[in-house]
Amino acid sequence: MLKPYLVVEWNDTETDAEGWLVIHNFVNGYTGGGTRMHPSVTKEEVVRLAEAMAYKYVASESETTGGCKAGIAYDYKASDASAVLRRFLIAMMPYVDIGVSLGSDLGTNYEDILEIFHEFGIDIPMTKPMKQNPKVLQGIKHYDELLTTRMDGLLLNDVVTGYGAAFAADEAWTYKKGQEGAKVVIQGFGSVGASCALKMSQLGYKVVGISDANLLVTCDEGLNVQKLIDHKNEYGEMDQVYFESHYNVRSNTEWLNVDCDILIPSALEDVINKSNADMVKANLIVEAANIPISSEGDAIIRQRGIDIVNDFVTNLGAIRFYDAIIFGGVDPNPQAVIDDIEQLCRKNTSHLFAESKKQSRYQREVAYEIFRPAISGLLEYAGPSKEETSH
């Protein structure tokens, strides 16, 4: 692992929350990544996530943005979580104001983050040259408009990553010549897991198990994903009141016990590790979450011959959406956004599996070579203007 370019530590003045901004690299003075809030967040985790973001921007064919990540060690369900998030973002505002583009991640909501930015006169974080570029300013207007649009009843920004993961899974399964109606288990039912489950069911797969923060629900005939989504609670968790009578409810720690062909971890990091990697029943893992397999767990998965589509190939939908619209690479309409993400996720997955087969090497090894980011384009700060220094 390469060392990050910059690490900023934050300690809250009103709670025991602590947080970190980690910038892995800049491209033309610009970098982007989500803001995660969860009690388990650590500095080391945020460093790993920032590196993954740098690779993800290469996989998304971006020539404009480097990778960063922010993380807050605090309970996102706490009554004061929004206040903690606000104080963290205010502390990071000097970086945000010059081109560190922070979005949402596990435990945070992008609309809440944008609302805090707007308090300080920031629409979307931009570098000085971006603020002076009419094409970029128009792209931001298009992006703001698209954030209010829906696809399959869900906000567009809530489906782009999950749908992209489903397209990657479908491409990998097709490459492997897997049988139709394959069984899928999805761990995590936030916006990514839920939308991925929905698209997988639309593509003809049988989603036989879904776990969230509270429980695991299974059904050999396939779950009604749309109904589960329609009745999620305020925290994005499934509501048992609306479960079908033939569904089985189990502990959410048992998700690896469900027989399946494709396993899609979509929530926390390192959920597959040295203690449970030998329990994986699937022959394909699609990493919709960031770094869901620990290094020790990955060694076991590789040894067992299980194929993977790694995280920065699978879950690039949100940053591709942002990058392509802000910089004018895609027509600003919802279907064009989804079509663009599908094309890219399928192309990258097909390329990854073809190279893996050609070289007789594990997919993760190959991916880290194909999508390696350049450590360049460091922050360009011109200093104060003559007007500012004359006072």
Secondary structure as GFF3:
##gff-version 3
##sequence-region A 1 391
A	DSSP	beta_strand	6	11	.	.	.	ID=ss1
A	DSSP	beta_strand	18	23	.	.	.	ID=ss2
A	DSSP	beta_strand	31	37	.	.	.	ID=ss3
A	DSSP	alpha_helix	43	59	.	.	.	ID=ss4
A	DSSP	beta_strand	66	73	.	.	.	ID=ss5
A	DSSP	alpha_helix	81	96	.	.	.	ID=ss6
A	DSSP	beta_strand	100	104	.	.	.	ID=ss7
A	DSSP	alpha_helix	110	119	.	.	.	ID=ss8
A	DSSP	alpha_helix	128	131	.	.	.	ID=ss9
A	DSSP	alpha_helix	134	146	.	.	.	ID=ss10
A	DSSP	beta_strand	150	151	.	.	.	ID=ss11
A	DSSP	beta_strand	154	155	.	.	.	ID=ss12
A	DSSP	alpha_helix	156	175	.	.	.	ID=ss13
A	DSSP	beta_strand	183	187	.	.	.	ID=ss14
A	DSSP	alpha_helix	191	202	.	.	.	ID=ss15
A	DSSP	beta_strand	206	211	.	.	.	ID=ss16
A	DSSP	beta_strand	216	218	.	.	.	ID=ss17
A	DSSP	alpha_helix	225	230	.	.	.	ID=ss18
A	DSSP	three_ten_helix	240	242	.	.	.	ID=ss19
A	DSSP	beta_strand	248	250	.	.	.	ID=ss20
A	DSSP	three_ten_helix	252	257	.	.	.	ID=ss21
A	DSSP	beta_strand	262	265	.	.	.	ID=ss22
A	DSSP	three_ten_helix	277	279	.	.	.	ID=ss23
A	DSSP	beta_strand	284	286	.	.	.	ID=ss24
A	DSSP	alpha_helix	295	303	.	.	.	ID=ss25
A	DSSP	beta_strand	307	309	.	.	.	ID=ss26
A	DSSP	alpha_helix	311	314	.	.	.	ID=ss27
A	DSSP	alpha_helix	317	326	.	.	.	ID=ss28
A	DSSP	alpha_helix	334	359	.	.	.	ID=ss29
A	DSSP	alpha_helix	363	370	.	.	.	ID=ss30
A	DSSP	alpha_helix	386	389	.	.	.	ID=ss31
###
